[in-house]
Every structure is written in structure tokens, then in C-alpha cells.
């Protein structure tokens, strides 16, 4: 138990701190591609996937870790991905984004976090379990892309890394607009950790490294997987209602660590403050969290489990679910944000919706 607590919280602290300081938000990455035509954060997500893929397959080849065989529940990936993508826009953050924004004091994220847990438990172990079981029964025999084509995973890793490298080079080659920075109030390490603006690409590399470290840290406690948010979040609520200590695995302490790490980062940078959104945003956060829990359970993961980990494993589940999460995000962005703004402009009323930074 001590290993689960120590290693899980340590990994979560690192991840939560980096996510908060780097403003690393997957919802923003998907949403901004459609809303503002800004691909920078999406490129950062691709960097994190590439870094993790290199690291975990190297560790697997050395026998340090054992990679999981991810089955491809194709119908769940499609339906769950769409619903989850829609839900994260309503909730104002994805699974990890909700955790780290809750650590910043955003009340709406606390609401979304609770209903996210509730939606997960209802789907995995409650009244919607028959629906979950029915949809996720449709599986393919081969779960990996490289297995389907009968090639080495390193072929995909090299091709993907070269592609990401080219995209990064193209992006950095463009003229950039310099954002004026305030006069530093801190010096040395404190300035770098709590005050300096973090570049999303640097943040992505660090996130990728933490995702690599998560594998041996998790497997040391008997949990054979890397980062995961949905099931551990649901297990917190299940533990609180049943008292079953078997639910307290490494992943539970990981997500708790994310919230604590984000709180430390927000306090150190002066960004922590309690914020109460308007009633409409709270309502959206509530129903968005439920959709997140239901969708992620069907899809077999969230923007971390599927969008970062399963994609780095080059599993069909990860890439197909991520594609439909993006489509769901775009649909919700149009319906909730774009149309909401148009309606507000036509009536002369301001429109507000809690969205990730």
C-alpha cells in the first residue's frame, strides 16, 4: 500500500504541477483547431505521444516493463469518443484538465469532477452497466495497428516521430508574435517554476517523460498500465460508498496527486483563487461531467488513456477513439460556443462559457 501511495502521488504531483504551469490542455488543443485555427497545442499533444512511444517501447524491449494488450472495442470507441468529446466542452476541461483546474480553485471543475466520477461509476458498475457491456462487446481480434499490418512497432514510431518533427520544424519556422512579459518578481529556479511562461512544446516533452515513468512506477505496484484517469476517478467514488480498499490502486493516488500538484503550482504562481461561474456554466459543467464519465467508459479511456497512452501504443482503440473525441469536441464547440456567441450577439447579451485556458 505504501508503494501505491508513494509512487502514485509522486507521479501525480509531477504531472499536475506540469499541466498547470504549462497550461497543457487537450480540450484546448482539439477545440482551438476548429475555433481559432490555432494548432500549437495540438502539435504539443503529438510531441507528447511521440516521446512516450519511444520511451515505452524502448523500456519494453529492454524487459523493464510489460506493455498491455489493448483490445479494440470499435463501437465503444466511436460512440464513447463522440459523447466524451461533447462532454469535455460542456465541462470546460477534459479528465486531467478538470483535475488540475479543480486544483486552481475553479468551482465549476469541482462540479464536473464529481459528475465525471458519478458517470463513470454508473456506467461501469451501476444501472448503465448493461448498456456499457452491450456496446463494448463488439471487438476485433487484433488491437494494434502494427499487428494488423504485420510490421514492427518501430516502423510506426520512426515514421510518426519524423512526421511530428517536420510539423514542429514548420511551426517554429514561422514568424512569431512576441508577447511582452512582465518584469520578473522572482529569480532563479522560483522564476522558472512559478513565473516564467512555459512553451507548450517544452511542456509536452516533460509530459511525455512523466508518461514514460508512469509505466514502471505503476507496474511496481502490480498495475500493468501507464497513465489513466477515468477508472481511478470512478474508483474514488466507489471506495467512498463501499469502503472496498481493493479499489485503492496506484491510479487512484495518481489522480489525487494531480489535484495536489496543480494546487501547489497555482499557489506558487499566484493563480489559485476560488471562482464561482454563473448558473448556466455550472449546469453545463454538471451535464458535461456526466457525459465525460459515460463516454470515457464506453471508449475505454479519456484524452489521457486513449489520446496520450493508447495512441503511443499504436492501438486502434487509441487512435479511433481520439478521432471521434476530436469530432465530438468540434460538434460541441459549434453548438455550445459558436452558436451561443451568435445568439448572444443577436440579442445584445454577453455569452460566457467556462473553457480551458
TIDREN-197325 format. One record per residue (C-alpha): residue number from 1; chain; x, y, z. Coordinates in Angstrom, 3 decimals. Last residue first. Layout:
TIDREN-197325
(kollum NUM A (X Y Z))
...
//
This chain:
TIDREN-197325
(kollum 357 A (-7.016 28.196 -20.889))
(kollum 356 A (-9.825 25.717 -20.625))
(kollum 355 A (-13.381 26.856 -21.259))
(kollum 354 A (-16.069 28.105 -18.886))
(kollum 353 A (-18.804 29.548 -21.047))
(kollum 352 A (-19.965 33.136 -21.088))
(kollum 351 A (-22.080 34.951 -23.649))
(kollum 350 A (-22.827 38.664 -23.407))
(kollum 349 A (-26.321 39.841 -24.266))
(kollum 348 A (-27.167 42.005 -27.284))
(kollum 347 A (-29.819 39.585 -28.502))
(kollum 346 A (-28.135 38.892 -31.842))
(kollum 345 A (-24.669 38.863 -30.263))
(kollum 344 A (-25.754 36.383 -27.599))
(kollum 343 A (-27.271 34.107 -30.220))
(kollum 342 A (-24.114 34.227 -32.290))
(kollum 341 A (-21.999 33.510 -29.216))
(kollum 340 A (-24.121 30.526 -28.269))
(kollum 339 A (-23.977 29.266 -31.853))
(kollum 338 A (-20.172 29.353 -31.739))
(kollum 337 A (-19.762 28.135 -28.160))
(kollum 336 A (-22.318 25.415 -27.463))
(kollum 335 A (-23.287 24.089 -30.895))
(kollum 334 A (-20.052 24.757 -32.770))
(kollum 333 A (-17.723 23.808 -29.931))
(kollum 332 A (-19.897 20.791 -29.156))
(kollum 331 A (-19.531 19.475 -32.704))
(kollum 330 A (-15.798 20.205 -32.710))
(kollum 329 A (-15.288 18.363 -29.428))
(kollum 328 A (-17.305 15.384 -30.669))
(kollum 327 A (-15.164 15.236 -33.817))
(kollum 326 A (-11.985 15.406 -31.708))
(kollum 325 A (-13.275 12.644 -29.424))
(kollum 324 A (-14.110 10.685 -32.576))
(kollum 323 A (-10.512 10.821 -33.801))
(kollum 322 A (-9.204 10.065 -30.310))
(kollum 321 A (-11.373 6.947 -30.068))
(kollum 320 A (-10.048 5.742 -33.435))
(kollum 319 A (-6.416 6.439 -32.490))
(kollum 318 A (-6.458 4.908 -29.028))
(kollum 317 A (-8.584 1.867 -29.780))
(kollum 316 A (-6.642 1.052 -32.944))
(kollum 315 A (-3.536 0.733 -30.797))
(kollum 314 A (-0.320 2.492 -31.675))
(kollum 313 A (0.905 2.108 -28.072))
(kollum 312 A (1.523 5.871 -28.086))
(kollum 311 A (-2.110 6.311 -29.145))
(kollum 310 A (-3.197 4.154 -26.214))
(kollum 309 A (-1.323 6.433 -23.798))
(kollum 308 A (-1.984 10.006 -24.963))
(kollum 307 A (-5.455 10.299 -26.505))
(kollum 306 A (-6.784 6.984 -25.224))
(kollum 305 A (-5.923 6.919 -21.527))
(kollum 304 A (-5.098 10.647 -21.494))
(kollum 303 A (-7.919 12.151 -23.575))
(kollum 302 A (-10.250 9.642 -21.932))
(kollum 301 A (-10.337 5.863 -21.857))
(kollum 300 A (-12.078 2.675 -22.894))
(kollum 299 A (-14.451 4.430 -25.272))
(kollum 298 A (-17.579 3.300 -23.428))
(kollum 297 A (-16.198 4.340 -20.037))
(kollum 296 A (-14.887 7.616 -21.480))
(kollum 295 A (-18.314 8.429 -22.894))
(kollum 294 A (-20.271 7.763 -19.704))
(kollum 293 A (-17.851 9.622 -17.440))
(kollum 292 A (-17.440 12.540 -19.824))
(kollum 291 A (-21.188 12.756 -20.453))
(kollum 290 A (-21.803 13.007 -16.698))
(kollum 289 A (-19.118 15.691 -16.388))
(kollum 288 A (-20.660 17.696 -19.204))
(kollum 287 A (-24.048 17.514 -17.509))
(kollum 286 A (-22.743 19.172 -14.355))
(kollum 285 A (-20.301 21.551 -16.070))
(kollum 284 A (-23.084 22.733 -18.383))
(kollum 283 A (-25.315 23.441 -15.386))
(kollum 282 A (-22.481 25.270 -13.632))
(kollum 281 A (-21.948 27.325 -16.788))
(kollum 280 A (-25.609 28.281 -16.895))
(kollum 279 A (-25.603 29.164 -13.190))
(kollum 278 A (-22.697 31.606 -13.465))
(kollum 277 A (-19.166 30.553 -12.538))
(kollum 276 A (-17.792 30.537 -8.968))
(kollum 275 A (-14.054 31.151 -8.713))
(kollum 274 A (-11.876 30.316 -5.687))
(kollum 273 A (-8.373 31.594 -6.286))
(kollum 272 A (-5.074 29.986 -7.177))
(kollum 271 A (-3.014 31.747 -9.836))
(kollum 270 A (-0.351 33.247 -7.565))
(kollum 269 A (2.399 31.204 -9.206))
(kollum 268 A (3.227 29.232 -6.065))
(kollum 267 A (-0.436 28.748 -5.189))
(kollum 266 A (-1.279 27.505 -8.702))
(kollum 265 A (1.705 25.145 -8.822))
(kollum 264 A (0.959 23.688 -5.386))
(kollum 263 A (-2.742 23.296 -6.255))
(kollum 262 A (-1.856 21.607 -9.555))
(kollum 261 A (0.359 19.126 -7.760))
(kollum 260 A (-2.397 18.365 -5.233))
(kollum 259 A (-5.003 17.773 -7.953))
(kollum 258 A (-2.622 15.605 -9.971))
(kollum 257 A (-1.634 13.694 -6.818))
(kollum 256 A (-5.249 12.670 -6.263))
(kollum 255 A (-5.276 11.395 -9.845))
(kollum 254 A (-2.123 9.307 -9.283))
(kollum 253 A (-3.294 8.085 -5.886))
(kollum 252 A (-6.302 6.483 -7.528))
(kollum 251 A (-4.163 5.101 -10.365))
(kollum 250 A (-1.847 3.223 -7.989))
(kollum 249 A (-4.765 1.165 -6.640))
(kollum 248 A (-7.331 1.999 -3.988))
(kollum 247 A (-10.241 -0.116 -5.258))
(kollum 246 A (-9.095 -3.059 -3.170))
(kollum 245 A (-9.860 -0.907 -0.102))
(kollum 244 A (-13.600 -1.562 -0.510))
(kollum 243 A (-15.262 1.089 1.681))
(kollum 242 A (-18.417 0.862 -0.429))
(kollum 241 A (-19.518 4.485 -0.938))
(kollum 240 A (-16.166 6.283 -0.560))
(kollum 239 A (-14.397 3.464 -2.412))
(kollum 238 A (-16.803 3.695 -5.355))
(kollum 237 A (-16.338 7.453 -5.507))
(kollum 236 A (-12.557 7.115 -5.620))
(kollum 235 A (-12.832 4.191 -8.031))
(kollum 234 A (-14.553 6.434 -10.576))
(kollum 233 A (-11.507 8.691 -10.701))
(kollum 232 A (-9.207 5.666 -10.979))
(kollum 231 A (-11.303 4.291 -13.887))
(kollum 230 A (-11.264 7.575 -15.822))
(kollum 229 A (-7.733 8.899 -15.279))
(kollum 228 A (-5.083 6.549 -16.613))
(kollum 227 A (-1.333 6.967 -17.009))
(kollum 226 A (0.633 3.772 -17.600))
(kollum 225 A (-0.526 0.170 -17.427))
(kollum 224 A (0.165 -3.143 -15.702))
(kollum 223 A (-0.909 -2.365 -12.126))
(kollum 222 A (1.098 -4.686 -9.888))
(kollum 221 A (2.605 -1.998 -7.635))
(kollum 220 A (5.940 -1.859 -9.487))
(kollum 219 A (3.857 -1.857 -12.695))
(kollum 218 A (2.606 1.649 -11.877))
(kollum 217 A (6.055 3.138 -11.303))
(kollum 216 A (7.455 1.239 -14.299))
(kollum 215 A (4.710 2.664 -16.574))
(kollum 214 A (4.356 6.145 -15.053))
(kollum 213 A (7.957 6.998 -15.912))
(kollum 212 A (7.042 7.043 -19.606))
(kollum 211 A (4.047 9.339 -19.012))
(kollum 210 A (6.318 11.642 -16.976))
(kollum 209 A (8.687 11.808 -19.958))
(kollum 208 A (5.824 12.612 -22.339))
(kollum 207 A (4.532 15.344 -20.011))
(kollum 206 A (8.052 16.835 -19.933))
(kollum 205 A (8.243 16.821 -23.739))
(kollum 204 A (4.773 18.372 -23.962))
(kollum 203 A (5.711 21.179 -21.551))
(kollum 202 A (8.679 22.038 -23.762))
(kollum 201 A (6.343 22.133 -26.776))
(kollum 200 A (3.773 24.216 -24.870))
(kollum 199 A (6.383 26.905 -24.016))
(kollum 198 A (6.276 27.698 -20.312))
(kollum 197 A (5.829 31.368 -19.312))
(kollum 196 A (8.197 32.122 -16.422))
(kollum 195 A (6.603 32.727 -13.031))
(kollum 194 A (6.334 29.633 -10.855))
(kollum 193 A (8.938 27.094 -11.880))
(kollum 192 A (11.352 29.229 -13.885))
(kollum 191 A (11.164 32.241 -11.551))
(kollum 190 A (11.491 30.039 -8.453))
(kollum 189 A (14.528 28.348 -10.010))
(kollum 188 A (16.436 31.616 -10.286))
(kollum 187 A (14.661 34.882 -9.523))
(kollum 186 A (11.160 36.028 -8.674))
(kollum 185 A (9.326 39.291 -9.366))
(kollum 184 A (10.059 39.207 -13.067))
(kollum 183 A (9.071 42.338 -15.038))
(kollum 182 A (6.049 41.437 -17.090))
(kollum 181 A (6.428 39.783 -20.441))
(kollum 180 A (5.540 41.254 -23.810))
(kollum 179 A (4.240 38.594 -26.201))
(kollum 178 A (6.407 38.256 -29.276))
(kollum 177 A (4.455 37.348 -32.372))
(kollum 176 A (6.116 34.509 -34.209))
(kollum 175 A (7.346 34.322 -37.769))
(kollum 174 A (7.004 30.725 -38.987))
(kollum 173 A (9.971 28.382 -38.766))
(kollum 172 A (8.811 27.054 -35.384))
(kollum 171 A (5.657 25.627 -36.965))
(kollum 170 A (7.442 24.021 -39.900))
(kollum 169 A (10.029 22.483 -37.599))
(kollum 168 A (7.310 21.143 -35.278))
(kollum 167 A (5.427 19.608 -38.215))
(kollum 166 A (8.649 18.023 -39.512))
(kollum 165 A (9.457 16.574 -36.080))
(kollum 164 A (5.913 15.224 -35.780))
(kollum 163 A (6.273 13.457 -39.133))
(kollum 162 A (9.709 12.101 -38.235))
(kollum 161 A (8.345 10.841 -34.905))
(kollum 160 A (5.374 9.174 -36.623))
(kollum 159 A (7.549 7.430 -39.200))
(kollum 158 A (10.054 6.265 -36.575))
(kollum 157 A (7.367 5.034 -34.175))
(kollum 156 A (5.376 3.370 -36.949))
(kollum 155 A (8.387 1.376 -38.126))
(kollum 154 A (9.348 0.771 -34.514))
(kollum 153 A (6.067 -1.081 -33.975))
(kollum 152 A (7.461 -3.815 -36.237))
(kollum 151 A (5.216 -4.827 -39.118))
(kollum 150 A (2.404 -7.345 -39.636))
(kollum 149 A (-0.156 -4.849 -40.931))
(kollum 148 A (-2.767 -5.640 -38.273))
(kollum 147 A (-0.095 -6.109 -35.623))
(kollum 146 A (1.366 -2.683 -36.390))
(kollum 145 A (-2.043 -1.077 -35.928))
(kollum 144 A (-2.680 -2.835 -32.638))
(kollum 143 A (-5.851 -4.454 -31.312))
(kollum 142 A (-6.164 -7.580 -33.410))
(kollum 141 A (-9.161 -9.855 -32.745))
(kollum 140 A (-11.698 -7.072 -33.198))
(kollum 139 A (-14.322 -6.216 -30.624))
(kollum 138 A (-18.062 -5.609 -30.368))
(kollum 137 A (-18.887 -6.414 -26.742))
(kollum 136 A (-18.278 -2.785 -25.788))
(kollum 135 A (-21.770 -1.638 -26.745))
(kollum 134 A (-23.693 -4.321 -24.857))
(kollum 133 A (-21.456 -4.235 -21.777))
(kollum 132 A (-21.766 -0.469 -21.493))
(kollum 131 A (-25.539 -0.618 -21.897))
(kollum 130 A (-25.732 -3.391 -19.283))
(kollum 129 A (-23.507 -1.261 -16.985))
(kollum 128 A (-25.874 1.707 -17.208))
(kollum 127 A (-27.540 0.987 -13.854))
(kollum 126 A (-24.267 0.832 -11.971))
(kollum 125 A (-20.785 -0.697 -12.173))
(kollum 124 A (-19.002 0.688 -15.218))
(kollum 123 A (-21.591 3.144 -16.473))
(kollum 122 A (-22.941 4.427 -13.156))
(kollum 121 A (-19.411 4.529 -11.726))
(kollum 120 A (-18.056 6.554 -14.651))
(kollum 119 A (-20.985 8.966 -14.680))
(kollum 118 A (-20.557 9.574 -10.950))
(kollum 117 A (-16.820 10.223 -11.254))
(kollum 116 A (-17.466 12.681 -14.087))
(kollum 115 A (-20.335 14.122 -12.024))
(kollum 114 A (-17.891 14.868 -9.201))
(kollum 113 A (-15.208 16.284 -11.486))
(kollum 112 A (-17.686 18.469 -13.356))
(kollum 111 A (-18.866 20.040 -10.089))
(kollum 110 A (-15.274 20.523 -8.890))
(kollum 109 A (-14.449 21.994 -12.299))
(kollum 108 A (-17.253 24.529 -11.897))
(kollum 107 A (-15.797 25.560 -8.534))
(kollum 106 A (-12.489 26.627 -10.085))
(kollum 105 A (-9.963 26.669 -7.234))
(kollum 104 A (-6.744 26.043 -9.145))
(kollum 103 A (-6.696 22.395 -8.023))
(kollum 102 A (-10.117 21.997 -9.652))
(kollum 101 A (-8.412 23.219 -12.817))
(kollum 100 A (-5.875 20.387 -12.455))
(kollum 99 A (-8.499 17.680 -12.064))
(kollum 98 A (-10.794 19.032 -14.768))
(kollum 97 A (-7.894 19.308 -17.212))
(kollum 96 A (-6.901 15.728 -16.406))
(kollum 95 A (-10.358 14.442 -17.385))
(kollum 94 A (-11.055 17.006 -20.111))
(kollum 93 A (-11.990 20.612 -19.401))
(kollum 92 A (-14.827 23.153 -19.518))
(kollum 91 A (-17.468 20.564 -18.625))
(kollum 90 A (-19.582 21.425 -21.663))
(kollum 89 A (-16.553 21.152 -23.949))
(kollum 88 A (-15.462 17.939 -22.238))
(kollum 87 A (-18.906 16.407 -22.696))
(kollum 86 A (-19.042 16.704 -26.476))
(kollum 85 A (-15.699 14.930 -26.835))
(kollum 84 A (-16.811 12.267 -24.354))
(kollum 83 A (-20.005 11.657 -26.291))
(kollum 82 A (-18.196 11.368 -29.628))
(kollum 81 A (-15.468 9.128 -28.213))
(kollum 80 A (-17.970 6.892 -26.458))
(kollum 79 A (-19.947 6.298 -29.630))
(kollum 78 A (-16.923 5.627 -31.845))
(kollum 77 A (-14.597 3.923 -29.361))
(kollum 76 A (-17.479 1.880 -27.946))
(kollum 75 A (-18.349 0.646 -31.426))
(kollum 74 A (-14.722 -0.280 -32.134))
(kollum 73 A (-13.904 -2.193 -28.984))
(kollum 72 A (-10.272 -2.661 -29.998))
(kollum 71 A (-8.440 -4.642 -27.331))
(kollum 70 A (-5.367 -3.109 -25.686))
(kollum 69 A (-2.639 -5.685 -24.983))
(kollum 68 A (-0.679 -4.075 -22.179))
(kollum 67 A (3.036 -3.409 -22.400))
(kollum 66 A (5.318 -5.204 -19.974))
(kollum 65 A (8.020 -3.038 -18.451))
(kollum 64 A (11.783 -3.236 -17.888))
(kollum 63 A (12.347 -6.008 -20.435))
(kollum 62 A (14.774 -3.958 -22.507))
(kollum 61 A (12.390 -4.045 -25.470))
(kollum 60 A (9.572 -2.875 -23.203))
(kollum 59 A (11.670 0.020 -21.942))
(kollum 58 A (12.413 1.042 -25.539))
(kollum 57 A (8.748 0.629 -26.482))
(kollum 56 A (7.820 2.815 -23.517))
(kollum 55 A (10.290 5.584 -24.246))
(kollum 54 A (9.846 5.991 -27.989))
(kollum 53 A (6.046 5.951 -27.711))
(kollum 52 A (6.099 8.420 -24.798))
(kollum 51 A (8.112 10.989 -26.722))
(kollum 50 A (5.931 10.607 -29.820))
(kollum 49 A (2.679 10.957 -27.859))
(kollum 48 A (3.957 14.042 -26.002))
(kollum 47 A (5.008 15.631 -29.298))
(kollum 46 A (1.570 14.937 -30.812))
(kollum 45 A (-0.052 16.692 -27.824))
(kollum 44 A (2.219 19.700 -28.386))
(kollum 43 A (1.158 19.803 -32.042))
(kollum 42 A (-2.441 20.019 -30.804))
(kollum 41 A (-1.413 22.904 -28.551))
(kollum 40 A (0.029 24.833 -31.484))
(kollum 39 A (-2.750 24.144 -33.970))
(kollum 38 A (-4.566 27.505 -33.770))
(kollum 37 A (-7.390 27.689 -36.312))
(kollum 36 A (-9.347 29.766 -33.758))
(kollum 35 A (-12.455 27.634 -33.204))
(kollum 34 A (-11.664 24.438 -35.092))
(kollum 33 A (-8.043 23.754 -34.182))
(kollum 32 A (-8.737 25.620 -30.948))
(kollum 31 A (-11.168 22.970 -29.720))
(kollum 30 A (-8.842 19.994 -30.094))
(kollum 29 A (-5.848 21.553 -28.365))
(kollum 28 A (-7.981 23.433 -25.857))
(kollum 27 A (-9.597 20.169 -24.828))
(kollum 26 A (-6.124 18.628 -24.550))
(kollum 25 A (-4.995 21.243 -22.038))
(kollum 24 A (-1.368 21.817 -21.103))
(kollum 23 A (-1.446 25.180 -19.334))
(kollum 22 A (2.321 24.649 -18.843))
(kollum 21 A (2.204 25.588 -15.155))
(kollum 20 A (-0.961 23.612 -14.509))
(kollum 19 A (-0.052 20.528 -16.528))
(kollum 18 A (3.497 20.488 -15.132))
(kollum 17 A (2.367 20.641 -11.492))
(kollum 16 A (-0.382 18.066 -12.014))
(kollum 15 A (2.018 15.656 -13.739))
(kollum 14 A (4.741 15.926 -11.116))
(kollum 13 A (2.286 15.596 -8.237))
(kollum 12 A (0.545 12.695 -9.966))
(kollum 11 A (3.777 10.754 -10.389))
(kollum 10 A (4.667 11.316 -6.732))
(kollum 9 A (1.117 10.503 -5.564))
(kollum 8 A (1.137 7.179 -7.388))
(kollum 7 A (4.662 6.202 -6.345))
(kollum 6 A (4.105 6.988 -2.666))
(kollum 5 A (0.533 5.742 -2.289))
(kollum 4 A (0.954 2.536 -4.268))
(kollum 3 A (4.316 1.835 -2.651))
(kollum 2 A (2.842 2.405 0.816))
(kollum 1 A (0.000 0.000 0.000))
//
